[in-house]
């Protein structure tokens, strides 16, 4: 099965600049720019995030209701399924 990748429009000069400043591939620079991370310092902080810089889990949307569902399932001795998504792009 062949897949065609579609890329968002981007400014090649921005991609080259960020790629050069960060010493990363142009593709990674393009992804960072598409996420709104045009500044090398901000982009590096995003890539090299420290534990102290991560969001509190409870502040993420849906975490509380998901936790409640898991607790209820365990109390009722129901089966639960845990999906692992190794490529960190979200569940697809």
N, CA, C and O atoms as a CHARMM CRD file, in Angstrom:
* protein
*
  368
    1    1 UNK  N      0.84100  -1.17700   0.00000 PROA 1      0.00000
    2    1 UNK  CA     0.00000   0.00000   0.00000 PROA 1      0.00000
    3    1 UNK  C      0.89000   1.24400   0.00000 PROA 1      0.00000
    4    1 UNK  O      1.73400   1.40700   0.88100 PROA 1      0.00000
    5    2 UNK  N      0.70400   2.09600  -0.96000 PROA 2      0.00000
    6    2 UNK  CA     1.48600   3.31600  -1.07100 PROA 2      0.00000
    7    2 UNK  C      0.74800   4.46000  -0.38800 PROA 2      0.00000
    8    2 UNK  O     -0.45600   4.63500  -0.57300 PROA 2      0.00000
    9    3 UNK  N      1.47700   5.22800   0.39300 PROA 3      0.00000
   10    3 UNK  CA     0.88200   6.39300   1.04500 PROA 3      0.00000
   11    3 UNK  C      1.56700   7.64600   0.53500 PROA 3      0.00000
   12    3 UNK  O      2.78800   7.68600   0.38400 PROA 3      0.00000
   13    4 UNK  N      0.78200   8.64900   0.27700 PROA 4      0.00000
   14    4 UNK  CA     1.32000   9.94100  -0.13400 PROA 4      0.00000
   15    4 UNK  C      1.27400  10.88400   1.05500 PROA 4      0.00000
   16    4 UNK  O      0.22500  11.08400   1.66700 PROA 4      0.00000
   17    5 UNK  N      2.41700  11.45600   1.37200 PROA 5      0.00000
   18    5 UNK  CA     2.49800  12.40900   2.46300 PROA 5      0.00000
   19    5 UNK  C      2.17900  13.79700   1.93100 PROA 5      0.00000
   20    5 UNK  O      2.65700  14.19600   0.86900 PROA 5      0.00000
   21    6 UNK  N      1.36600  14.52400   2.68200 PROA 6      0.00000
   22    6 UNK  CA     1.05300  15.90700   2.32800 PROA 6      0.00000
   23    6 UNK  C      1.61500  16.80300   3.42900 PROA 6      0.00000
   24    6 UNK  O      1.32300  16.61900   4.61100 PROA 6      0.00000
   25    7 UNK  N      2.40900  17.75400   3.02400 PROA 7      0.00000
   26    7 UNK  CA     3.03700  18.65900   3.98600 PROA 7      0.00000
   27    7 UNK  C      2.34800  20.01700   3.95100 PROA 7      0.00000
   28    7 UNK  O      1.94100  20.50200   2.89500 PROA 7      0.00000
   29    8 UNK  N      2.22900  20.61400   5.12400 PROA 8      0.00000
   30    8 UNK  CA     1.66400  21.95700   5.21200 PROA 8      0.00000
   31    8 UNK  C      2.60200  22.92900   4.50700 PROA 8      0.00000
   32    8 UNK  O      3.81700  22.72900   4.49800 PROA 8      0.00000
   33    9 UNK  N      2.04300  23.97300   3.92100 PROA 9      0.00000
   34    9 UNK  CA     2.91400  24.98500   3.29800 PROA 9      0.00000
   35    9 UNK  C      3.89800  25.53100   4.33900 PROA 9      0.00000
   36    9 UNK  O      3.54700  25.71000   5.50500 PROA 9      0.00000
   37   10 UNK  N      5.10700  25.78800   3.90900 PROA 10     0.00000
   38   10 UNK  CA     6.11800  26.26000   4.84900 PROA 10     0.00000
   39   10 UNK  C      7.10800  27.18200   4.13800 PROA 10     0.00000
   40   10 UNK  O      7.22300  27.18300   2.91300 PROA 10     0.00000
   41   11 UNK  N      7.80100  27.94700   4.93400 PROA 11     0.00000
   42   11 UNK  CA     8.80500  28.88700   4.44600 PROA 11     0.00000
   43   11 UNK  C     10.15600  28.16500   4.45100 PROA 11     0.00000
   44   11 UNK  O     10.70800  27.87700   5.51300 PROA 11     0.00000
   45   12 UNK  N     10.68200  27.87800   3.26400 PROA 12     0.00000
   46   12 UNK  CA    11.94400  27.13600   3.14400 PROA 12     0.00000
   47   12 UNK  C     13.09400  27.82300   3.87000 PROA 12     0.00000
   48   12 UNK  O     13.95400  27.15400   4.44200 PROA 12     0.00000
   49   13 UNK  N     13.11700  29.15200   3.85000 PROA 13     0.00000
   50   13 UNK  CA    14.22200  29.85200   4.51600 PROA 13     0.00000
   51   13 UNK  C     14.15000  29.64600   6.02700 PROA 13     0.00000
   52   13 UNK  O     15.18200  29.52300   6.68700 PROA 13     0.00000
   53   14 UNK  N     12.93500  29.60800   6.57700 PROA 14     0.00000
   54   14 UNK  CA    12.76500  29.34000   8.01100 PROA 14     0.00000
   55   14 UNK  C     13.23000  27.92500   8.34300 PROA 14     0.00000
   56   14 UNK  O     13.89600  27.69800   9.35200 PROA 14     0.00000
   57   15 UNK  N     12.86900  26.98100   7.48000 PROA 15     0.00000
   58   15 UNK  CA    13.26200  25.58500   7.69100 PROA 15     0.00000
   59   15 UNK  C     14.78300  25.46200   7.66800 PROA 15     0.00000
   60   15 UNK  O     15.36500  24.81900   8.54200 PROA 15     0.00000
   61   16 UNK  N     15.42700  26.07100   6.67900 PROA 16     0.00000
   62   16 UNK  CA    16.89000  26.01200   6.59200 PROA 16     0.00000
   63   16 UNK  C     17.54500  26.65400   7.81300 PROA 16     0.00000
   64   16 UNK  O     18.50700  26.11700   8.36100 PROA 16     0.00000
   65   17 UNK  N     17.02100  27.80400   8.23600 PROA 17     0.00000
   66   17 UNK  CA    17.58200  28.51000   9.39200 PROA 17     0.00000
   67   17 UNK  C     17.48900  27.65600  10.64800 PROA 17     0.00000
   68   17 UNK  O     18.48400  27.47400  11.34900 PROA 17     0.00000
   69   18 UNK  N     16.29200  27.12700  10.94100 PROA 18     0.00000
   70   18 UNK  CA    16.11500  26.33000  12.15800 PROA 18     0.00000
   71   18 UNK  C     16.93200  25.03700  12.08700 PROA 18     0.00000
   72   18 UNK  O     17.53200  24.61900  13.07700 PROA 18     0.00000
   73   19 UNK  N     16.94800  24.42000  10.92300 PROA 19     0.00000
   74   19 UNK  CA    17.73200  23.19800  10.72100 PROA 19     0.00000
   75   19 UNK  C     19.21100  23.46200  11.00200 PROA 19     0.00000
   76   19 UNK  O     19.87200  22.66900  11.67300 PROA 19     0.00000
   77   20 UNK  N     19.71500  24.56000  10.49600 PROA 20     0.00000
   78   20 UNK  CA    21.12100  24.91600  10.68300 PROA 20     0.00000
   79   20 UNK  C     21.41300  25.27700  12.13800 PROA 20     0.00000
   80   20 UNK  O     22.40000  24.80900  12.70600 PROA 20     0.00000
   81   21 UNK  N     20.56100  26.10700  12.74400 PROA 21     0.00000
   82   21 UNK  CA    20.78200  26.54800  14.13000 PROA 21     0.00000
   83   21 UNK  C     20.76100  25.38400  15.11200 PROA 21     0.00000
   84   21 UNK  O     21.54300  25.34300  16.06200 PROA 21     0.00000
   85   22 UNK  N     19.85800  24.44200  14.87100 PROA 22     0.00000
   86   22 UNK  CA    19.69400  23.33700  15.81200 PROA 22     0.00000
   87   22 UNK  C     20.49000  22.09500  15.41700 PROA 22     0.00000
   88   22 UNK  O     20.59100  21.14000  16.18700 PROA 22     0.00000
   89   23 UNK  N     21.05600  22.12000  14.20400 PROA 23     0.00000
   90   23 UNK  CA    21.78300  20.96300  13.67200 PROA 23     0.00000
   91   23 UNK  C     20.87500  19.73200  13.64200 PROA 23     0.00000
   92   23 UNK  O     21.22400  18.65500  14.12700 PROA 23     0.00000
   93   24 UNK  N     19.68500  19.94100  13.04700 PROA 24     0.00000
   94   24 UNK  CA    18.69700  18.87500  12.89100 PROA 24     0.00000
   95   24 UNK  C     18.33200  18.76400  11.41900 PROA 24     0.00000
   96   24 UNK  O     18.69200  19.62700  10.61800 PROA 24     0.00000
   97   25 UNK  N     17.62800  17.71700  11.06600 PROA 25     0.00000
   98   25 UNK  CA    17.23300  17.52900   9.67100 PROA 25     0.00000
   99   25 UNK  C     16.20700  18.58700   9.27000 PROA 25     0.00000
  100   25 UNK  O     15.45600  19.07400  10.11400 PROA 25     0.00000
  101   26 UNK  N     16.17400  18.94000   7.99700 PROA 26     0.00000
  102   26 UNK  CA    15.15900  19.88100   7.52200 PROA 26     0.00000
  103   26 UNK  C     13.74000  19.37500   7.79200 PROA 26     0.00000
  104   26 UNK  O     12.84100  20.17000   8.06300 PROA 26     0.00000
  105   27 UNK  N     13.53700  18.07100   7.72100 PROA 27     0.00000
  106   27 UNK  CA    12.20200  17.52900   7.98300 PROA 27     0.00000
  107   27 UNK  C     11.77700  17.78500   9.42300 PROA 27     0.00000
  108   27 UNK  O     10.64400  18.19800   9.67000 PROA 27     0.00000
  109   28 UNK  N     12.67800  17.54300  10.38000 PROA 28     0.00000
  110   28 UNK  CA    12.35400  17.81700  11.77900 PROA 28     0.00000
  111   28 UNK  C     12.13200  19.30900  11.98700 PROA 28     0.00000
  112   28 UNK  O     11.22500  19.70000  12.72200 PROA 28     0.00000
  113   29 UNK  N     12.93500  20.13600  11.35900 PROA 29     0.00000
  114   29 UNK  CA    12.74600  21.58800  11.46000 PROA 29     0.00000
  115   29 UNK  C     11.37200  21.97700  10.93600 PROA 29     0.00000
  116   29 UNK  O     10.69300  22.81400  11.53100 PROA 29     0.00000
  117   30 UNK  N     10.96400  21.38100   9.83900 PROA 30     0.00000
  118   30 UNK  CA     9.65600  21.67800   9.25600 PROA 30     0.00000
  119   30 UNK  C      8.52700  21.26500  10.20700 PROA 30     0.00000
  120   30 UNK  O      7.54000  21.98800  10.35100 PROA 30     0.00000
  121   31 UNK  N      8.67100  20.11500  10.84800 PROA 31     0.00000
  122   31 UNK  CA     7.65900  19.65300  11.80400 PROA 31     0.00000
  123   31 UNK  C      7.57500  20.61500  12.98500 PROA 31     0.00000
  124   31 UNK  O      6.48100  20.98000  13.41400 PROA 31     0.00000
  125   32 UNK  N      8.72100  21.02300  13.50600 PROA 32     0.00000
  126   32 UNK  CA     8.73600  21.95700  14.63400 PROA 32     0.00000
  127   32 UNK  C      8.08200  23.28100  14.25700 PROA 32     0.00000
  128   32 UNK  O      7.29200  23.82800  15.02600 PROA 32     0.00000
  129   33 UNK  N      8.40600  23.79000  13.08800 PROA 33     0.00000
  130   33 UNK  CA     7.82200  25.05300  12.62800 PROA 33     0.00000
  131   33 UNK  C      6.31700  24.91400  12.47100 PROA 33     0.00000
  132   33 UNK  O      5.56900  25.82100  12.83400 PROA 33     0.00000
  133   34 UNK  N      5.86900  23.79000  11.93400 PROA 34     0.00000
  134   34 UNK  CA     4.43000  23.55800  11.77100 PROA 34     0.00000
  135   34 UNK  C      3.71500  23.53400  13.12000 PROA 34     0.00000
  136   34 UNK  O      2.52600  23.84200  13.20100 PROA 34     0.00000
  137   35 UNK  N      4.43900  23.16800  14.18000 PROA 35     0.00000
  138   35 UNK  CA     3.87400  23.16000  15.53000 PROA 35     0.00000
  139   35 UNK  C      3.99700  24.52600  16.20600 PROA 35     0.00000
  140   35 UNK  O      3.63200  24.67800  17.37200 PROA 35     0.00000
  141   36 UNK  N      4.50800  25.51600  15.47700 PROA 36     0.00000
  142   36 UNK  CA     4.62200  26.86100  16.02200 PROA 36     0.00000
  143   36 UNK  C      5.91700  27.11200  16.77200 PROA 36     0.00000
  144   36 UNK  O      6.01400  28.07400  17.53300 PROA 36     0.00000
  145   37 UNK  N      6.90800  26.26600  16.57100 PROA 37     0.00000
  146   37 UNK  CA     8.18300  26.38300  17.28500 PROA 37     0.00000
  147   37 UNK  C      9.26400  26.87100  16.33300 PROA 37     0.00000
  148   37 UNK  O     10.13200  26.09900  15.92600 PROA 37     0.00000
  149   38 UNK  N      9.21300  28.15200  15.97800 PROA 38     0.00000
  150   38 UNK  CA    10.17400  28.71300  15.02900 PROA 38     0.00000
  151   38 UNK  C     11.48700  29.11300  15.68400 PROA 38     0.00000
  152   38 UNK  O     12.52300  29.14700  15.02100 PROA 38     0.00000
  153   39 UNK  N     11.45500  29.41500  16.96700 PROA 39     0.00000
  154   39 UNK  CA    12.64300  29.85900  17.68900 PROA 39     0.00000
  155   39 UNK  C     13.45200  28.64700  18.14900 PROA 39     0.00000
  156   39 UNK  O     12.89700  27.72100  18.74100 PROA 39     0.00000
  157   40 UNK  N     14.75400  28.64600  17.88300 PROA 40     0.00000
  158   40 UNK  CA    15.60600  27.49600  18.20900 PROA 40     0.00000
  159   40 UNK  C     15.62500  27.19300  19.70500 PROA 40     0.00000
  160   40 UNK  O     15.62200  26.02600  20.09500 PROA 40     0.00000
  161   41 UNK  N     15.64400  28.21800  20.54000 PROA 41     0.00000
  162   41 UNK  CA    15.67300  27.99600  21.98900 PROA 41     0.00000
  163   41 UNK  C     14.39200  27.32200  22.45800 PROA 41     0.00000
  164   41 UNK  O     14.42900  26.37500  23.24400 PROA 41     0.00000
  165   42 UNK  N     13.26600  27.81400  21.97600 PROA 42     0.00000
  166   42 UNK  CA    11.96700  27.24200  22.34900 PROA 42     0.00000
  167   42 UNK  C     11.84300  25.82100  21.80000 PROA 42     0.00000
  168   42 UNK  O     11.37000  24.92200  22.49600 PROA 42     0.00000
  169   43 UNK  N     12.26600  25.62200  20.56200 PROA 43     0.00000
  170   43 UNK  CA    12.19300  24.29700  19.94000 PROA 43     0.00000
  171   43 UNK  C     13.07000  23.29800  20.69300 PROA 43     0.00000
  172   43 UNK  O     12.66100  22.15700  20.90700 PROA 43     0.00000
  173   44 UNK  N     14.26100  23.71200  21.09300 PROA 44     0.00000
  174   44 UNK  CA    15.15400  22.81400  21.82900 PROA 44     0.00000
  175   44 UNK  C     14.55000  22.46000  23.18700 PROA 44     0.00000
  176   44 UNK  O     14.65000  21.31800  23.63500 PROA 44     0.00000
  177   45 UNK  N     13.92900  23.42800  23.83600 PROA 45     0.00000
  178   45 UNK  CA    13.27200  23.16800  25.11200 PROA 45     0.00000
  179   45 UNK  C     12.13700  22.15700  24.93100 PROA 45     0.00000
  180   45 UNK  O     11.90500  21.31300  25.79600 PROA 45     0.00000
  181   46 UNK  N     11.43800  22.25000  23.80400 PROA 46     0.00000
  182   46 UNK  CA    10.35500  21.31100  23.50400 PROA 46     0.00000
  183   46 UNK  C     10.91500  19.90200  23.31200 PROA 46     0.00000
  184   46 UNK  O     10.35500  18.93700  23.83300 PROA 46     0.00000
  185   47 UNK  N     11.99800  19.77900  22.57800 PROA 47     0.00000
  186   47 UNK  CA    12.59000  18.47000  22.28700 PROA 47     0.00000
  187   47 UNK  C     13.26600  17.87900  23.51800 PROA 47     0.00000
  188   47 UNK  O     13.15200  16.68000  23.77300 PROA 47     0.00000
  189   48 UNK  N     13.96900  18.70900  24.28200 PROA 48     0.00000
  190   48 UNK  CA    14.72400  18.24500  25.45200 PROA 48     0.00000
  191   48 UNK  C     14.00700  18.57300  26.76000 PROA 48     0.00000
  192   48 UNK  O     14.64800  18.97200  27.73200 PROA 48     0.00000
  193   49 UNK  N     12.69900  18.41100  26.79200 PROA 49     0.00000
  194   49 UNK  CA    11.91100  18.78100  27.97100 PROA 49     0.00000
  195   49 UNK  C     12.36200  17.99600  29.20200 PROA 49     0.00000
  196   49 UNK  O     12.63000  16.79700  29.12600 PROA 49     0.00000
  197   50 UNK  N     12.44000  18.67800  30.30800 PROA 50     0.00000
  198   50 UNK  CA    12.77700  18.06200  31.59100 PROA 50     0.00000
  199   50 UNK  C     11.47400  17.67600  32.29500 PROA 50     0.00000
  200   50 UNK  O     10.41200  18.21900  31.99100 PROA 50     0.00000
  201   51 UNK  N     11.56400  16.74900  33.22200 PROA 51     0.00000
  202   51 UNK  CA    10.36700  16.31400  33.95900 PROA 51     0.00000
  203   51 UNK  C      9.66100  17.49800  34.61400 PROA 51     0.00000
  204   51 UNK  O      8.43200  17.53300  34.67200 PROA 51     0.00000
  205   52 UNK  N     10.42600  18.45900  35.10300 PROA 52     0.00000
  206   52 UNK  CA     9.83500  19.60900  35.78100 PROA 52     0.00000
  207   52 UNK  C      9.07300  20.51700  34.82100 PROA 52     0.00000
  208   52 UNK  O      8.27100  21.34300  35.25400 PROA 52     0.00000
  209   53 UNK  N      9.32100  20.36800  33.51200 PROA 53     0.00000
  210   53 UNK  CA     8.65200  21.21100  32.52300 PROA 53     0.00000
  211   53 UNK  C      7.38300  20.57300  31.95800 PROA 53     0.00000
  212   53 UNK  O      6.63000  21.22300  31.23300 PROA 53     0.00000
  213   54 UNK  N      7.14600  19.30200  32.28800 PROA 54     0.00000
  214   54 UNK  CA     5.98000  18.61100  31.74700 PROA 54     0.00000
  215   54 UNK  C      4.71200  19.02800  32.47900 PROA 54     0.00000
  216   54 UNK  O      4.75800  19.47200  33.62600 PROA 54     0.00000
  217   55 UNK  N      3.58200  18.87700  31.80100 PROA 55     0.00000
  218   55 UNK  CA     2.29400  19.19000  32.41400 PROA 55     0.00000
  219   55 UNK  C      1.99200  18.22400  33.54800 PROA 55     0.00000
  220   55 UNK  O      2.41200  17.06700  33.52500 PROA 55     0.00000
  221   56 UNK  N      1.26500  18.71100  34.53000 PROA 56     0.00000
  222   56 UNK  CA     0.74700  17.82900  35.56100 PROA 56     0.00000
  223   56 UNK  C     -0.28500  16.92800  34.88600 PROA 56     0.00000
  224   56 UNK  O     -1.14300  17.43100  34.16100 PROA 56     0.00000
  225   57 UNK  N     -0.22900  15.62800  35.09700 PROA 57     0.00000
  226   57 UNK  CA    -1.17700  14.73000  34.43000 PROA 57     0.00000
  227   57 UNK  C     -2.63700  15.12100  34.64200 PROA 57     0.00000
  228   57 UNK  O     -3.44900  15.00100  33.72400 PROA 57     0.00000
  229   58 UNK  N     -2.97600  15.58400  35.83200 PROA 58     0.00000
  230   58 UNK  CA    -4.37300  15.93700  36.11500 PROA 58     0.00000
  231   58 UNK  C     -4.84000  17.17000  35.35000 PROA 58     0.00000
  232   58 UNK  O     -6.04000  17.43400  35.28300 PROA 58     0.00000
  233   59 UNK  N     -3.91000  17.92700  34.77100 PROA 59     0.00000
  234   59 UNK  CA    -4.30500  19.11800  34.01900 PROA 59     0.00000
  235   59 UNK  C     -4.64900  18.78900  32.56200 PROA 59     0.00000
  236   59 UNK  O     -5.13600  19.65000  31.82900 PROA 59     0.00000
  237   60 UNK  N     -4.39700  17.54400  32.14500 PROA 60     0.00000
  238   60 UNK  CA    -4.69400  17.16500  30.76600 PROA 60     0.00000
  239   60 UNK  C     -6.17900  16.84300  30.62800 PROA 60     0.00000
  240   60 UNK  O     -6.75400  16.18500  31.49400 PROA 60     0.00000
  241   61 UNK  N     -6.80200  17.30300  29.54100 PROA 61     0.00000
  242   61 UNK  CA    -8.23200  17.05900  29.34900 PROA 61     0.00000
  243   61 UNK  C     -8.55300  15.56200  29.32900 PROA 61     0.00000
  244   61 UNK  O     -7.88000  14.78600  28.65100 PROA 61     0.00000
  245   62 UNK  N     -9.58100  15.16900  30.07400 PROA 62     0.00000
  246   62 UNK  CA   -10.05900  13.79300  30.04900 PROA 62     0.00000
  247   62 UNK  C     -9.38200  12.84300  31.01300 PROA 62     0.00000
  248   62 UNK  O     -9.83100  11.70600  31.16500 PROA 62     0.00000
  249   63 UNK  N     -8.31000  13.27500  31.67100 PROA 63     0.00000
  250   63 UNK  CA    -7.57400  12.37000  32.55900 PROA 63     0.00000
  251   63 UNK  C     -8.42100  11.96300  33.76000 PROA 63     0.00000
  252   63 UNK  O     -8.41700  10.79800  34.15800 PROA 63     0.00000
  253   64 UNK  N     -9.13700  12.90500  34.33100 PROA 64     0.00000
  254   64 UNK  CA    -9.93500  12.59300  35.51700 PROA 64     0.00000
  255   64 UNK  C    -11.03400  11.58200  35.19500 PROA 64     0.00000
  256   64 UNK  O    -11.22600  10.61800  35.93600 PROA 64     0.00000
  257   65 UNK  N    -11.75600  11.79600  34.09000 PROA 65     0.00000
  258   65 UNK  CA   -12.82500  10.85000  33.74000 PROA 65     0.00000
  259   65 UNK  C    -12.24700   9.48900  33.34900 PROA 65     0.00000
  260   65 UNK  O    -12.84600   8.45500  33.64400 PROA 65     0.00000
  261   66 UNK  N    -11.08500   9.48200  32.68700 PROA 66     0.00000
  262   66 UNK  CA   -10.43900   8.21400  32.33700 PROA 66     0.00000
  263   66 UNK  C    -10.02800   7.46300  33.60400 PROA 66     0.00000
  264   66 UNK  O    -10.20000   6.24700  33.69300 PROA 66     0.00000
  265   67 UNK  N     -9.48900   8.18200  34.57200 PROA 67     0.00000
  266   67 UNK  CA    -9.09300   7.56100  35.84100 PROA 67     0.00000
  267   67 UNK  C    -10.30300   6.97100  36.55400 PROA 67     0.00000
  268   67 UNK  O    -10.24000   5.86700  37.09500 PROA 67     0.00000
  269   68 UNK  N    -11.40700   7.71600  36.54800 PROA 68     0.00000
  270   68 UNK  CA   -12.63700   7.22600  37.18000 PROA 68     0.00000
  271   68 UNK  C    -13.12000   5.93800  36.51800 PROA 68     0.00000
  272   68 UNK  O    -13.55300   5.01000  37.20200 PROA 68     0.00000
  273   69 UNK  N    -13.04600   5.88100  35.19500 PROA 69     0.00000
  274   69 UNK  CA   -13.48000   4.67500  34.47200 PROA 69     0.00000
  275   69 UNK  C    -12.59400   3.48700  34.81100 PROA 69     0.00000
  276   69 UNK  O    -13.09200   2.37600  34.99400 PROA 69     0.00000
  277   70 UNK  N    -11.30000   3.70500  34.89600 PROA 70     0.00000
  278   70 UNK  CA   -10.37700   2.61100  35.23000 PROA 70     0.00000
  279   70 UNK  C    -10.64600   2.09700  36.63800 PROA 70     0.00000
  280   70 UNK  O    -10.70800   0.88800  36.85600 PROA 70     0.00000
  281   71 UNK  N    -10.80400   3.00200  37.58600 PROA 71     0.00000
  282   71 UNK  CA   -11.07300   2.60700  38.97100 PROA 71     0.00000
  283   71 UNK  C    -12.38100   1.82400  39.04900 PROA 71     0.00000
  284   71 UNK  O    -12.44600   0.79500  39.72100 PROA 71     0.00000
  285   72 UNK  N    -13.41900   2.30100  38.36800 PROA 72     0.00000
  286   72 UNK  CA   -14.71300   1.60400  38.37700 PROA 72     0.00000
  287   72 UNK  C    -14.58300   0.20600  37.77700 PROA 72     0.00000
  288   72 UNK  O    -15.14000  -0.75200  38.31400 PROA 72     0.00000
  289   73 UNK  N    -13.85900   0.08200  36.67900 PROA 73     0.00000
  290   73 UNK  CA   -13.67600  -1.22500  36.03800 PROA 73     0.00000
  291   73 UNK  C    -12.93800  -2.18400  36.96900 PROA 73     0.00000
  292   73 UNK  O    -13.29700  -3.35800  37.06100 PROA 73     0.00000
  293   74 UNK  N    -11.92400  -1.69900  37.64900 PROA 74     0.00000
  294   74 UNK  CA   -11.17500  -2.55400  38.57200 PROA 74     0.00000
  295   74 UNK  C    -12.03900  -2.99400  39.75000 PROA 74     0.00000
  296   74 UNK  O    -11.98000  -4.15000  40.17100 PROA 74     0.00000
  297   75 UNK  N    -12.83600  -2.07400  40.28000 PROA 75     0.00000
  298   75 UNK  CA   -13.72100  -2.41900  41.40000 PROA 75     0.00000
  299   75 UNK  C    -14.73900  -3.47400  40.99300 PROA 75     0.00000
  300   75 UNK  O    -15.09900  -4.34000  41.79100 PROA 75     0.00000
  301   76 UNK  N    -15.20100  -3.40000  39.74600 PROA 76     0.00000
  302   76 UNK  CA   -16.20900  -4.34400  39.24800 PROA 76     0.00000
  303   76 UNK  C    -15.56900  -5.58300  38.62500 PROA 76     0.00000
  304   76 UNK  O    -16.25900  -6.42000  38.04200 PROA 76     0.00000
  305   77 UNK  N    -14.25700  -5.69200  38.75000 PROA 77     0.00000
  306   77 UNK  CA   -13.48500  -6.82200  38.21500 PROA 77     0.00000
  307   77 UNK  C    -13.72100  -7.04000  36.72000 PROA 77     0.00000
  308   77 UNK  O    -13.76600  -8.17400  36.24200 PROA 77     0.00000
  309   78 UNK  N    -13.87100  -5.93900  36.00200 PROA 78     0.00000
  310   78 UNK  CA   -14.00500  -6.01400  34.54500 PROA 78     0.00000
  311   78 UNK  C    -12.61800  -5.95200  33.92700 PROA 78     0.00000
  312   78 UNK  O    -11.66100  -5.48600  34.54600 PROA 78     0.00000
  313   79 UNK  N    -12.53500  -6.42700  32.70700 PROA 79     0.00000
  314   79 UNK  CA   -11.26900  -6.36800  31.98500 PROA 79     0.00000
  315   79 UNK  C    -11.08300  -4.97000  31.40100 PROA 79     0.00000
  316   79 UNK  O    -12.03900  -4.30200  31.00800 PROA 79     0.00000
  317   80 UNK  N     -9.84200  -4.56300  31.36100 PROA 80     0.00000
  318   80 UNK  CA    -9.51600  -3.30800  30.68900 PROA 80     0.00000
  319   80 UNK  C     -8.40500  -3.58900  29.68000 PROA 80     0.00000
  320   80 UNK  O     -7.63600  -4.53800  29.82900 PROA 80     0.00000
  321   81 UNK  N     -8.33700  -2.76100  28.67300 PROA 81     0.00000
  322   81 UNK  CA    -7.29200  -2.88600  27.66400 PROA 81     0.00000
  323   81 UNK  C     -6.41600  -1.64900  27.72900 PROA 81     0.00000
  324   81 UNK  O     -6.91500  -0.52600  27.80500 PROA 81     0.00000
  325   82 UNK  N     -5.12500  -1.85700  27.69800 PROA 82     0.00000
  326   82 UNK  CA    -4.18200  -0.74000  27.69300 PROA 82     0.00000
  327   82 UNK  C     -3.44800  -0.76400  26.36300 PROA 82     0.00000
  328   82 UNK  O     -2.80100  -1.75200  26.01500 PROA 82     0.00000
  329   83 UNK  N     -3.55400   0.32400  25.62900 PROA 83     0.00000
  330   83 UNK  CA    -2.86900   0.43800  24.34600 PROA 83     0.00000
  331   83 UNK  C     -1.55500   1.17600  24.54500 PROA 83     0.00000
  332   83 UNK  O     -1.50400   2.19200  25.23800 PROA 83     0.00000
  333   84 UNK  N     -0.50900   0.67100  23.94400 PROA 84     0.00000
  334   84 UNK  CA     0.77800   1.35900  23.95300 PROA 84     0.00000
  335   84 UNK  C      1.03400   1.92900  22.57200 PROA 84     0.00000
  336   84 UNK  O      0.92800   1.21800  21.57200 PROA 84     0.00000
  337   85 UNK  N      1.36300   3.18300  22.51300 PROA 85     0.00000
  338   85 UNK  CA     1.58800   3.83800  21.22400 PROA 85     0.00000
  339   85 UNK  C      3.04500   4.26500  21.15400 PROA 85     0.00000
  340   85 UNK  O      3.40700   5.35000  21.60900 PROA 85     0.00000
  341   86 UNK  N      3.86900   3.41300  20.58500 PROA 86     0.00000
  342   86 UNK  CA     5.31500   3.60700  20.60300 PROA 86     0.00000
  343   86 UNK  C      5.80600   4.79600  19.79700 PROA 86     0.00000
  344   86 UNK  O      6.91100   5.28200  20.03700 PROA 86     0.00000
  345   87 UNK  N      5.01000   5.28100  18.84100 PROA 87     0.00000
  346   87 UNK  CA     5.54700   6.32300  17.96700 PROA 87     0.00000
  347   87 UNK  C      5.12600   7.73600  18.36100 PROA 87     0.00000
  348   87 UNK  O      5.39800   8.68300  17.62200 PROA 87     0.00000
  349   88 UNK  N      4.49000   7.89400  19.47300 PROA 88     0.00000
  350   88 UNK  CA     4.12400   9.17300  20.09100 PROA 88     0.00000
  351   88 UNK  C      3.42900  10.17800  19.17800 PROA 88     0.00000
  352   88 UNK  O      3.48500  11.38000  19.43600 PROA 88     0.00000
  353   89 UNK  N      2.77900   9.71200  18.12200 PROA 89     0.00000
  354   89 UNK  CA     2.03600  10.65600  17.28600 PROA 89     0.00000
  355   89 UNK  C      0.55600  10.64000  17.62400 PROA 89     0.00000
  356   89 UNK  O     -0.24000  11.27500  16.93100 PROA 89     0.00000
  357   90 UNK  N      0.17800   9.93700  18.66100 PROA 90     0.00000
  358   90 UNK  CA    -1.22800   9.80900  19.01700 PROA 90     0.00000
  359   90 UNK  C     -1.75900   8.47600  18.51900 PROA 90     0.00000
  360   90 UNK  O     -1.15400   7.83100  17.66200 PROA 90     0.00000
  361   91 UNK  N     -2.87500   8.08100  19.05500 PROA 91     0.00000
  362   91 UNK  CA    -3.47000   6.80800  18.63500 PROA 91     0.00000
  363   91 UNK  C     -4.04900   6.94100  17.24200 PROA 91     0.00000
  364   91 UNK  O     -4.85100   7.83700  16.98200 PROA 91     0.00000
  365   92 UNK  N     -3.64800   6.05400  16.34600 PROA 92     0.00000
  366   92 UNK  CA    -4.18600   6.06400  14.98500 PROA 92     0.00000
  367   92 UNK  C     -4.76400   4.71400  14.64300 PROA 92     0.00000
  368   92 UNK  O     -5.26800   4.52100  13.53600 PROA 92     0.00000
